C-alpha cells in the first residue's frame, strides 16, 4: 500500500462551526515550548532542560477580496474594545475531499488585518490577509 503525502492545496477552514471557504493560504500552525535550563549543584557541570510555557504561532489566513466583510467586522470588534474570541479549525483533505487532518484553534481573535495591495499595472487578484492569535492549537487526526 502506498502512503503518499497529502497535497497542501486541498483544505477548508471552519470558524465557529461554519465553513469559511475561499481561503488561498494558511500559515503559522506552530506550537513550541520555552526551555528552562538549570543545573543541580551536586551534579557534574551540565545543564538540565525542562519544558516551560507553551506558545502558539499566529495563524495567517489569505483570501481573494470580495464583498464579504466578515473578517474586517471580526477585526473591528477588537478596534472597538469589544474583542470577540472564536474557535475554529483548519482541515486538510485528501484527493477525494475527505477530511484527514484537523488543526483546531481556541480563543482566537484577529490581531492584524491587511487589505489588498493595489497596483494599476498588475492583473493579480486583490488579496486580504488576517492574523489570528490563538491561545491553543491542537492537531486532531
N, C-alpha and C positions, 0 to 999 in steps of 0.2 A: 504494500500500500504506500502510495506517495504521500508525503507530508509537505506540500508546498506552502510557502508563506502567503499571508493574506495581502491583497492589494490595498494600498493606503488610500485610494480614492473612493472607496465604497463605504461611506459612513453616514450616519444620521445623528442629529442632536435633539435631545429632549430637554425642555426647560419646564419645570413644574408639571411633568407628566404629559406635556403636549409636544408633538414632533414639530421642531422648528427647522424646516428644510431649507435648502438653498445655500448652505454654507459651503465655501470652496476650500477652506483651510482651517485646521485646528492645530494649535501648538501649545506647548507648556505643560504637558501632562507629566510633571516631575514630582517626586517625593524624595526628600532627603532628611538626614538626621545630623544635628550638630554632634561634634565629637568632644567628649570630656576627657582630657588627659590628666592622669595623676600618677604619682609614684609613692609606693609604700616605703616607709623608712627602713624596714627590716629586710628588704629585698635588694638584689643587685641593681645597679643603675640602669633601669629600663622603665619605659613608660607603659602604663596600663591605659586602655581606652574603653570608655563606656559610651553607650548611646545617650545623647542629650535630647533637646527639644526637636520635635518633628516639624518640618517645613514643607509646604506645597507651593509649587510654582504658579504664577499667574497663567490662566488659560486664555489664549488668544483665539478669537473667532473672527473669520473674514467671510464676507459675502458680497455679492453684487448689490449695489444700492438700488432700492426700489421705493415705492410709495409707503411701504411698511415702516412705521416709526417705533415699533416695539422696543428695539434696543436703545434708541435715544430716550424714549419715555422711561425705561428702566434706569438709565444713567441719571436722568433728571431727578429721580427720587432722592439720590444722594446729593445732588446740587441743591435741592430744596431742603436738605436737612432731615429727610424722612426716608433714609436708606431702606430699600426693600431687598430682603435676602430671599434667594430662591435655591432650590436644589435641581439637579438635572443629571444628564448622562450623555456621554459620547459613546456611540455604539458602532463598532466595526463589523461589517457584514461580509459574508463570503460571496462568491460569484453568483449564487442562486438568490442572494438577497436575504439570507437567513442570518440573524444576529449570532456572532461568535465571541466577541469580547465586549465588555461594557465597563467603562470608567465612570463611576458615579461621583458627583461632587456635591458638597453640602455647604449651606450658609454662604452662598456666593452672592456677590454684588458687583456692579460694574465700576471699576476703578478708573477706566480710561475709555474714551470714545474718540475715534478718529474718522472724520468724514473723508470723502473721496479726494484724491489728488486731481487737480484739473489742469489739462493741457490741451489747448486748441489744436495742436498739431498731431495729437495721438488719436488712436481709434480703439483703445482698450476699454473694457468695461469699468465703470466707476465702482470702486470697492470701499465698503465701510468696515472698520475694524473696532472690536471692543476687547478689552481685557477684563476678565473676571478674576476676582480674588476669592478663593475658596478656603474654608477652614479645614476641610478634609477631602481627600480624594481616595477612592477605593476601587481597585480592579476586581471586578466580579466576572469570573469565567463562565 
